[in-house]
Amino acid sequence: MARPKNLRKIENPPQIKGYQQVGGKNTQDAVIINLEEYESIKLCDHLSLTQEEAAIKMGVSRPTLTRVYSTARKKVAEAFVLGKNIVFEGGKVYFDSDWYKCGNCNSLFNNYMHLSKPMCSLCGSLSITPIN
Ligand SMILES: [Zn+2]
């Protein structure tokens, strides 16, 4: 039986749900990149942290970070080379701050002002669900 995965800390969820390829034939094919894989690319490639620093930020060992990051890079390469969409979805993660999803416009936002009744920062809706 596989060992259960520990939760990985990510700062913020992605601002979008994924990417859509342009001009290809198989417009429905998608590569799923989970949120810890997304975070590893963000920390190592976008923010130029070392794998050691990224591992500390995500609360995982360096070998675990290396494995997650390697899988993420392979998936991005697969999407690029084979012309697939990318969908950000799933993963065993928790967020650094309280995040919510709007039931009206589906946007993601955090409650940085610590309001007792947070509302959607985009459309003002009170129909929101905490994300965990
Ligand atoms: Zn909204």
Residues whose N, C-alpha, C, O or C-beta is under 5 A from the ligand:
A	BS01	ZN	C102 N104 C105 N106 C120 L122 C123 G124 S125
